[in-house]
Amino acid sequence: MPKLRIGTLLDDKPVKISIELPASVHRDLVAYAEAVARENGQRIDPGKLIAPMLARFMAADRGFAKARRTGHSPRSGGGEG
């Protein structure tokens, strides 16, 4: 199995938010948590994966990084995927 992008999770002070996920996304999140448990032996709540996944996504988004450097908001709409 290829190495997962999300590894060991850091213990950080959380900010609570509520979101609704499509059932298919939740199923994939549960499957990802199971894959992390198999790879790292670290059993975690699937919800704990959301923050590091979002952080990794934003860190890899060149348009967002450029907007942050220049102090502008990223354009709304399609954007880069």
Biopython code that builds the backbone (N, CA, C, O; Angstrom):
import numpy as np
from Bio.PDB.StructureBuilder import StructureBuilder

atoms = [
    (1, "MET", "N", (0.843, -1.177, 0.000)),
    (1, "MET", "CA", (0.000, 0.000, 0.000)),
    (1, "MET", "C", (0.888, 1.240, 0.000)),
    (1, "MET", "O", (1.873, 1.281, 0.737)),
    (2, "PRO", "N", (0.564, 2.258, -0.811)),
    (2, "PRO", "CA", (1.362, 3.477, -0.827)),
    (2, "PRO", "C", (1.244, 4.220, 0.503)),
    (2, "PRO", "O", (0.264, 4.065, 1.232)),
    (3, "LYS", "N", (2.258, 5.025, 0.803)),
    (3, "LYS", "CA", (2.270, 5.808, 2.039)),
    (3, "LYS", "C", (1.129, 6.823, 2.006)),
    (3, "LYS", "O", (0.912, 7.495, 0.998)),
    (4, "LEU", "N", (0.410, 6.925, 3.108)),
    (4, "LEU", "CA", (-0.697, 7.869, 3.214)),
    (4, "LEU", "C", (-0.175, 9.289, 3.400)),
    (4, "LEU", "O", (0.894, 9.484, 3.978)),
    (5, "ARG", "N", (-0.904, 10.262, 2.927)),
    (5, "ARG", "CA", (-0.507, 11.658, 3.055)),
    (5, "ARG", "C", (-0.681, 12.174, 4.478)),
    (5, "ARG", "O", (0.036, 13.082, 4.899)),
    (6, "ILE", "N", (-1.618, 11.611, 5.213)),
    (6, "ILE", "CA", (-1.860, 12.026, 6.586)),
    (6, "ILE", "C", (-1.191, 11.004, 7.489)),
    (6, "ILE", "O", (-1.538, 9.823, 7.458)),
    (7, "GLY", "N", (-0.248, 11.444, 8.279)),
    (7, "GLY", "CA", (0.466, 10.543, 9.177)),
    (7, "GLY", "C", (-0.017, 10.714, 10.604)),
    (7, "GLY", "O", (-1.220, 10.797, 10.852)),
    (8, "THR", "N", (0.909, 10.767, 11.535)),
    (8, "THR", "CA", (0.589, 10.940, 12.944)),
    (8, "THR", "C", (-0.040, 12.309, 13.157)),
    (8, "THR", "O", (0.437, 13.310, 12.623)),
    (9, "LEU", "N", (-1.103, 12.348, 13.931)),
    (9, "LEU", "CA", (-1.807, 13.607, 14.187)),
    (9, "LEU", "C", (-1.242, 14.290, 15.419)),
    (9, "LEU", "O", (-0.994, 13.648, 16.439)),
    (10, "LEU", "N", (-1.040, 15.593, 15.317)),
    (10, "LEU", "CA", (-0.570, 16.372, 16.443)),
    (10, "LEU", "C", (-1.727, 16.696, 17.370)),
    (10, "LEU", "O", (-2.866, 16.854, 16.930)),
    (11, "ASP", "N", (-1.427, 16.792, 18.650)),
    (11, "ASP", "CA", (-2.446, 17.165, 19.622)),
    (11, "ASP", "C", (-2.422, 18.681, 19.737)),
    (11, "ASP", "O", (-1.486, 19.243, 20.306)),
    (12, "ASP", "N", (-3.432, 19.343, 19.208)),
    (12, "ASP", "CA", (-3.498, 20.796, 19.184)),
    (12, "ASP", "C", (-4.828, 21.232, 19.779)),
    (12, "ASP", "O", (-5.795, 20.471, 19.757)),
    (13, "LYS", "N", (-4.886, 22.454, 20.311)),
    (13, "LYS", "CA", (-6.135, 22.952, 20.882)),
    (13, "LYS", "C", (-7.155, 23.146, 19.757)),
    (13, "LYS", "O", (-6.931, 23.942, 18.846)),
    (14, "PRO", "N", (-8.263, 22.426, 19.820)),
    (14, "PRO", "CA", (-9.237, 22.497, 18.731)),
    (14, "PRO", "C", (-10.196, 23.681, 18.827)),
    (14, "PRO", "O", (-10.405, 24.254, 19.897)),
    (15, "VAL", "N", (-10.760, 24.021, 17.699)),
    (15, "VAL", "CA", (-11.865, 24.970, 17.592)),
    (15, "VAL", "C", (-13.023, 24.163, 17.053)),
    (15, "VAL", "O", (-12.906, 23.542, 15.997)),
    (16, "LYS", "N", (-14.131, 24.162, 17.755)),
    (16, "LYS", "CA", (-15.252, 23.312, 17.373)),
    (16, "LYS", "C", (-16.083, 23.976, 16.270)),
    (16, "LYS", "O", (-16.465, 25.142, 16.372)),
    (17, "ILE", "N", (-16.352, 23.197, 15.207)),
    (17, "ILE", "CA", (-17.268, 23.607, 14.144)),
    (17, "ILE", "C", (-18.159, 22.420, 13.823)),
    (17, "ILE", "O", (-17.813, 21.274, 14.113)),
    (18, "SER", "N", (-19.290, 22.699, 13.231)),
    (18, "SER", "CA", (-20.194, 21.630, 12.791)),
    (18, "SER", "C", (-20.322, 21.699, 11.277)),
    (18, "SER", "O", (-20.481, 22.775, 10.701)),
    (19, "ILE", "N", (-20.248, 20.529, 10.640)),
    (19, "ILE", "CA", (-20.410, 20.472, 9.191)),
    (19, "ILE", "C", (-21.282, 19.276, 8.834)),
    (19, "ILE", "O", (-21.426, 18.336, 9.615)),
    (20, "GLU", "N", (-21.848, 19.329, 7.664)),
    (20, "GLU", "CA", (-22.571, 18.191, 7.120)),
    (20, "GLU", "C", (-21.759, 17.665, 5.947)),
    (20, "GLU", "O", (-21.335, 18.427, 5.078)),
    (21, "LEU", "N", (-21.548, 16.364, 5.933)),
    (21, "LEU", "CA", (-20.811, 15.722, 4.854)),
    (21, "LEU", "C", (-21.744, 14.830, 4.054)),
    (21, "LEU", "O", (-22.656, 14.226, 4.619)),
    (22, "PRO", "N", (-21.533, 14.739, 2.761)),
    (22, "PRO", "CA", (-22.257, 13.732, 1.988)),
    (22, "PRO", "C", (-21.894, 12.346, 2.532)),
    (22, "PRO", "O", (-20.771, 12.131, 2.988)),
    (23, "ALA", "N", (-22.830, 11.423, 2.484)),
    (23, "ALA", "CA", (-22.602, 10.077, 3.011)),
    (23, "ALA", "C", (-21.387, 9.428, 2.359)),
    (23, "ALA", "O", (-20.637, 8.715, 3.027)),
    (24, "SER", "N", (-21.184, 9.661, 1.078)),
    (24, "SER", "CA", (-20.043, 9.052, 0.384)),
    (24, "SER", "C", (-18.717, 9.589, 0.930)),
    (24, "SER", "O", (-17.747, 8.840, 1.043)),
    (25, "VAL", "N", (-18.670, 10.865, 1.265)),
    (25, "VAL", "CA", (-17.449, 11.445, 1.831)),
    (25, "VAL", "C", (-17.202, 10.864, 3.224)),
    (25, "VAL", "O", (-16.061, 10.566, 3.580)),
    (26, "HIS", "N", (-18.256, 10.705, 4.004)),
    (26, "HIS", "CA", (-18.104, 10.114, 5.336)),
    (26, "HIS", "C", (-17.596, 8.673, 5.239)),
    (26, "HIS", "O", (-16.719, 8.269, 6.004)),
    (27, "ARG", "N", (-18.139, 7.911, 4.311)),
    (27, "ARG", "CA", (-17.664, 6.530, 4.127)),
    (27, "ARG", "C", (-16.175, 6.517, 3.784)),
    (27, "ARG", "O", (-15.421, 5.702, 4.316)),
    (28, "ASP", "N", (-15.752, 7.417, 2.900)),
    (28, "ASP", "CA", (-14.339, 7.491, 2.537)),
    (28, "ASP", "C", (-13.483, 7.922, 3.722)),
    (28, "ASP", "O", (-12.365, 7.434, 3.888)),
    (29, "LEU", "N", (-13.993, 8.823, 4.539)),
    (29, "LEU", "CA", (-13.274, 9.272, 5.730)),
    (29, "LEU", "C", (-13.079, 8.117, 6.713)),
    (29, "LEU", "O", (-12.004, 7.957, 7.291)),
    (30, "VAL", "N", (-14.116, 7.326, 6.893)),
    (30, "VAL", "CA", (-14.025, 6.144, 7.764)),
    (30, "VAL", "C", (-13.008, 5.153, 7.198)),
    (30, "VAL", "O", (-12.202, 4.593, 7.941)),
    (31, "ALA", "N", (-13.048, 4.940, 5.889)),
    (31, "ALA", "CA", (-12.097, 4.030, 5.256)),
    (31, "ALA", "C", (-10.667, 4.548, 5.395)),
    (31, "ALA", "O", (-9.739, 3.765, 5.596)),
    (32, "TYR", "N", (-10.488, 5.848, 5.290)),
    (32, "TYR", "CA", (-9.155, 6.440, 5.438)),
    (32, "TYR", "C", (-8.653, 6.246, 6.860)),
    (32, "TYR", "O", (-7.487, 5.911, 7.065)),
    (33, "ALA", "N", (-9.527, 6.455, 7.849)),
    (33, "ALA", "CA", (-9.147, 6.248, 9.251)),
    (33, "ALA", "C", (-8.732, 4.797, 9.480)),
    (33, "ALA", "O", (-7.788, 4.530, 10.223)),
    (34, "GLU", "N", (-9.428, 3.872, 8.851)),
    (34, "GLU", "CA", (-9.064, 2.455, 8.966)),
    (34, "GLU", "C", (-7.700, 2.197, 8.328)),
    (34, "GLU", "O", (-6.916, 1.405, 8.849)),
    (35, "ALA", "N", (-7.410, 2.861, 7.200)),
    (35, "ALA", "CA", (-6.111, 2.711, 6.550)),
    (35, "ALA", "C", (-4.989, 3.280, 7.423)),
    (35, "ALA", "O", (-3.905, 2.700, 7.495)),
    (36, "VAL", "N", (-5.244, 4.409, 8.085)),
    (36, "VAL", "CA", (-4.261, 4.985, 9.010)),
    (36, "VAL", "C", (-3.990, 4.007, 10.144)),
    (36, "VAL", "O", (-2.840, 3.811, 10.539)),
    (37, "ALA", "N", (-5.053, 3.390, 10.669)),
    (37, "ALA", "CA", (-4.891, 2.423, 11.761)),
    (37, "ALA", "C", (-4.043, 1.235, 11.314)),
    (37, "ALA", "O", (-3.202, 0.751, 12.072)),
    (38, "ARG", "N", (-4.261, 0.765, 10.088)),
    (38, "ARG", "CA", (-3.464, -0.356, 9.575)),
    (38, "ARG", "C", (-2.008, 0.033, 9.371)),
    (38, "ARG", "O", (-1.102, -0.738, 9.689)),
    (39, "GLU", "N", (-1.784, 1.240, 8.835)),
    (39, "GLU", "CA", (-0.422, 1.663, 8.515)),
    (39, "GLU", "C", (0.382, 2.071, 9.745)),
    (39, "GLU", "O", (1.547, 1.696, 9.880)),
    (40, "ASN", "N", (-0.235, 2.836, 10.637)),
    (40, "ASN", "CA", (0.490, 3.403, 11.771)),
    (40, "ASN", "C", (0.185, 2.726, 13.100)),
    (40, "ASN", "O", (0.873, 2.965, 14.092)),
    (41, "GLY", "N", (-0.840, 1.885, 13.126)),
    (41, "GLY", "CA", (-1.255, 1.307, 14.394)),
    (41, "GLY", "C", (-1.912, 2.341, 15.294)),
    (41, "GLY", "O", (-2.099, 2.097, 16.487)),
    (42, "GLN", "N", (-2.265, 3.494, 14.737)),
    (42, "GLN", "CA", (-2.869, 4.590, 15.493)),
    (42, "GLN", "C", (-4.349, 4.655, 15.142)),
    (42, "GLN", "O", (-4.722, 5.187, 14.096)),
    (43, "ARG", "N", (-5.186, 4.115, 16.013)),
    (43, "ARG", "CA", (-6.623, 4.126, 15.773)),
    (43, "ARG", "C", (-7.163, 5.509, 16.140)),
    (43, "ARG", "O", (-6.965, 5.983, 17.259)),
    (44, "ILE", "N", (-7.845, 6.147, 15.192)),
    (44, "ILE", "CA", (-8.341, 7.503, 15.438)),
    (44, "ILE", "C", (-9.779, 7.646, 14.973)),
    (44, "ILE", "O", (-10.271, 6.885, 14.141)),
    (45, "ASP", "N", (-10.429, 8.642, 15.537)),
    (45, "ASP", "CA", (-11.777, 9.014, 15.135)),
    (45, "ASP", "C", (-11.688, 9.624, 13.737)),
    (45, "ASP", "O", (-10.868, 10.516, 13.520)),
    (46, "PRO", "N", (-12.502, 9.174, 12.787)),
    (46, "PRO", "CA", (-12.429, 9.724, 11.428)),
    (46, "PRO", "C", (-12.557, 11.247, 11.384)),
    (46, "PRO", "O", (-11.939, 11.887, 10.534)),
    (47, "GLY", "N", (-13.335, 11.831, 12.269)),
    (47, "GLY", "CA", (-13.481, 13.284, 12.296)),
    (47, "GLY", "C", (-12.184, 14.019, 12.571)),
    (47, "GLY", "O", (-12.021, 15.169, 12.165)),
    (48, "LYS", "N", (-11.260, 13.364, 13.256)),
    (48, "LYS", "CA", (-9.964, 13.981, 13.567)),
    (48, "LYS", "C", (-9.088, 14.114, 12.321)),
    (48, "LYS", "O", (-8.077, 14.816, 12.350)),
    (49, "LEU", "N", (-9.462, 13.451, 11.236)),
    (49, "LEU", "CA", (-8.701, 13.541, 9.992)),
    (49, "LEU", "C", (-9.033, 14.802, 9.194)),
    (49, "LEU", "O", (-8.239, 15.239, 8.361)),
    (50, "ILE", "N", (-10.194, 15.378, 9.446)),
    (50, "ILE", "CA", (-10.657, 16.487, 8.613)),
    (50, "ILE", "C", (-9.702, 17.674, 8.663)),
    (50, "ILE", "O", (-9.343, 18.214, 7.617)),
    (51, "ALA", "N", (-9.283, 18.091, 9.856)),
    (51, "ALA", "CA", (-8.398, 19.260, 9.971)),
    (51, "ALA", "C", (-7.067, 19.054, 9.262)),
    (51, "ALA", "O", (-6.670, 19.924, 8.487)),
    (52, "PRO", "N", (-6.344, 17.934, 9.486)),
    (52, "PRO", "CA", (-5.076, 17.794, 8.756)),
    (52, "PRO", "C", (-5.265, 17.648, 7.256)),
    (52, "PRO", "O", (-4.401, 18.061, 6.483)),
    (53, "MET", "N", (-6.384, 17.065, 6.829)),
    (53, "MET", "CA", (-6.644, 16.967, 5.390)),
    (53, "MET", "C", (-6.866, 18.354, 4.790)),
    (53, "MET", "O", (-6.336, 18.666, 3.724)),
    (54, "LEU", "N", (-7.645, 19.178, 5.473)),
    (54, "LEU", "CA", (-7.872, 20.543, 4.995)),
    (54, "LEU", "C", (-6.574, 21.347, 4.999)),
    (54, "LEU", "O", (-6.295, 22.091, 4.059)),
    (55, "ALA", "N", (-5.784, 21.191, 6.063)),
    (55, "ALA", "CA", (-4.518, 21.923, 6.144)),
    (55, "ALA", "C", (-3.599, 21.532, 4.991)),
    (55, "ALA", "O", (-2.970, 22.388, 4.371)),
    (56, "ARG", "N", (-3.528, 20.237, 4.712)),
    (56, "ARG", "CA", (-2.668, 19.759, 3.622)),
    (56, "ARG", "C", (-3.174, 20.277, 2.266)),
    (56, "ARG", "O", (-2.385, 20.681, 1.411)),
    (57, "PHE", "N", (-4.491, 20.256, 2.088)),
    (57, "PHE", "CA", (-5.085, 20.759, 0.855)),
    (57, "PHE", "C", (-4.740, 22.240, 0.662)),
    (57, "PHE", "O", (-4.320, 22.645, -0.422)),
    (58, "MET", "N", (-4.919, 23.043, 1.715)),
    (58, "MET", "CA", (-4.644, 24.476, 1.602)),
    (58, "MET", "C", (-3.160, 24.744, 1.390)),
    (58, "MET", "O", (-2.798, 25.653, 0.643)),
    (59, "ALA", "N", (-2.294, 23.965, 2.039)),
    (59, "ALA", "CA", (-0.855, 24.140, 1.871)),
    (59, "ALA", "C", (-0.417, 23.836, 0.442)),
    (59, "ALA", "O", (0.555, 24.415, -0.043)),
    (60, "ALA", "N", (-1.122, 22.935, -0.234)),
    (60, "ALA", "CA", (-0.758, 22.548, -1.593)),
    (60, "ALA", "C", (-1.422, 23.420, -2.658)),
    (60, "ALA", "O", (-1.117, 23.281, -3.842)),
    (61, "ASP", "N", (-2.317, 24.307, -2.259)),
    (61, "ASP", "CA", (-3.043, 25.153, -3.207)),
    (61, "ASP", "C", (-2.212, 26.395, -3.526)),
    (61, "ASP", "O", (-2.132, 27.319, -2.715)),
    (62, "ARG", "N", (-1.602, 26.413, -4.697)),
    (62, "ARG", "CA", (-0.719, 27.513, -5.071)),
    (62, "ARG", "C", (-1.444, 28.849, -5.146)),
    (62, "ARG", "O", (-0.895, 29.878, -4.752)),
    (63, "GLY", "N", (-2.670, 28.837, -5.647)),
    (63, "GLY", "CA", (-3.443, 30.080, -5.732)),
    (63, "GLY", "C", (-3.716, 30.664, -4.362)),
    (63, "GLY", "O", (-3.647, 31.879, -4.173)),
    (64, "PHE", "N", (-4.025, 29.809, -3.411)),
    (64, "PHE", "CA", (-4.284, 30.263, -2.042)),
    (64, "PHE", "C", (-2.997, 30.804, -1.416)),
    (64, "PHE", "O", (-3.018, 31.848, -0.763)),
    (65, "ALA", "N", (-1.889, 30.106, -1.610)),
    (65, "ALA", "CA", (-0.610, 30.556, -1.049)),
    (65, "ALA", "C", (-0.223, 31.914, -1.619)),
    (65, "ALA", "O", (0.242, 32.787, -0.885)),
    (66, "LYS", "N", (-0.411, 32.095, -2.916)),
    (66, "LYS", "CA", (-0.078, 33.372, -3.552)),
    (66, "LYS", "C", (-0.966, 34.482, -2.994)),
    (66, "LYS", "O", (-0.486, 35.578, -2.705)),
    (67, "ALA", "N", (-2.257, 34.198, -2.843)),
    (67, "ALA", "CA", (-3.177, 35.198, -2.307)),
    (67, "ALA", "C", (-2.789, 35.588, -0.879)),
    (67, "ALA", "O", (-2.867, 36.761, -0.517)),
    (68, "ARG", "N", (-2.378, 34.629, -0.080)),
    (68, "ARG", "CA", (-1.958, 34.928, 1.296)),
    (68, "ARG", "C", (-0.709, 35.791, 1.304)),
    (68, "ARG", "O", (-0.598, 36.717, 2.109)),
    (69, "ARG", "N", (0.237, 35.495, 0.409)),
    (69, "ARG", "CA", (1.480, 36.288, 0.352)),
    (69, "ARG", "C", (1.202, 37.726, -0.049)),
    (69, "ARG", "O", (1.819, 38.651, 0.479)),
    (70, "THR", "N", (0.272, 37.919, -0.982)),
    (70, "THR", "CA", (-0.005, 39.264, -1.478)),
    (70, "THR", "C", (-1.060, 39.989, -0.662)),
    (70, "THR", "O", (-1.330, 41.168, -0.892)),
    (71, "GLY", "N", (-1.664, 39.277, 0.304)),
    (71, "GLY", "CA", (-2.664, 39.908, 1.154)),
    (71, "GLY", "C", (-4.031, 40.038, 0.514)),
    (71, "GLY", "O", (-4.872, 40.790, 1.008)),
    (72, "HIS", "N", (-4.270, 39.323, -0.572)),
    (72, "HIS", "CA", (-5.561, 39.354, -1.251)),
    (72, "HIS", "C", (-6.342, 38.085, -0.952)),
    (72, "HIS", "O", (-5.766, 37.044, -0.638)),
    (73, "SER", "N", (-7.649, 38.186, -1.054)),
    (73, "SER", "CA", (-8.490, 36.998, -0.934)),
    (73, "SER", "C", (-8.433, 36.236, -2.246)),
    (73, "SER", "O", (-8.441, 36.845, -3.316)),
    (74, "PRO", "N", (-8.375, 34.889, -2.177)),
    (74, "PRO", "CA", (-8.427, 34.122, -3.418)),
    (74, "PRO", "C", (-9.740, 34.387, -4.138)),
    (74, "PRO", "O", (-10.773, 34.625, -3.512)),
    (75, "ARG", "N", (-9.684, 34.343, -5.462)),
    (75, "ARG", "CA", (-10.914, 34.579, -6.214)),
    (75, "ARG", "C", (-11.923, 33.485, -5.906)),
    (75, "ARG", "O", (-11.556, 32.332, -5.678)),
    (76, "SER", "N", (-13.175, 33.851, -5.902)),
    (76, "SER", "CA", (-14.208, 32.850, -5.677)),
    (76, "SER", "C", (-14.531, 32.187, -7.005)),
    (76, "SER", "O", (-14.268, 32.728, -8.080)),
    (77, "GLY", "N", (-15.104, 31.009, -6.895)),
    (77, "GLY", "CA", (-15.476, 30.303, -8.119)),
    (77, "GLY", "C", (-14.695, 29.022, -8.240)),
    (77, "GLY", "O", (-14.268, 28.441, -7.242)),
    (78, "GLY", "N", (-14.509, 28.581, -9.478)),
    (78, "GLY", "CA", (-13.905, 27.298, -9.782)),
    (78, "GLY", "C", (-12.545, 27.066, -9.162)),
    (78, "GLY", "O", (-12.335, 26.023, -8.542)),
    (79, "GLY", "N", (-11.624, 27.982, -9.300)),
    (79, "GLY", "CA", (-10.307, 27.819, -8.720)),
    (79, "GLY", "C", (-9.565, 26.637, -9.298)),
    (79, "GLY", "O", (-10.014, 25.998, -10.250)),
    (80, "GLU", "N", (-8.410, 26.359, -8.698)),
    (80, "GLU", "CA", (-7.603, 25.234, -9.148)),
    (80, "GLU", "C", (-7.910, 24.036, -8.289)),
    (80, "GLU", "O", (-8.188, 24.190, -7.100)),
    (81, "GLY", "N", (-7.870, 22.851, -8.850)),
    (81, "GLY", "CA", (-8.194, 21.658, -8.088)),
    (81, "GLY", "C", (-7.053, 20.816, -7.943)),
    (81, "GLY", "O", (-7.142, 19.756, -7.324)),
]
sb = StructureBuilder()
sb.init_structure("model")
sb.init_model(0)
sb.init_chain("A")
sb.init_seg("    ")
for serial, (resi, resn, name, xyz) in enumerate(atoms, 1):
    if name == "N":
        sb.init_residue(resn, " ", resi, " ")
    sb.init_atom(name, np.array(xyz, "f"), 0.0, 1.0, " ", f" {name:<3s}", serial, name[0])
structure = sb.get_structure()
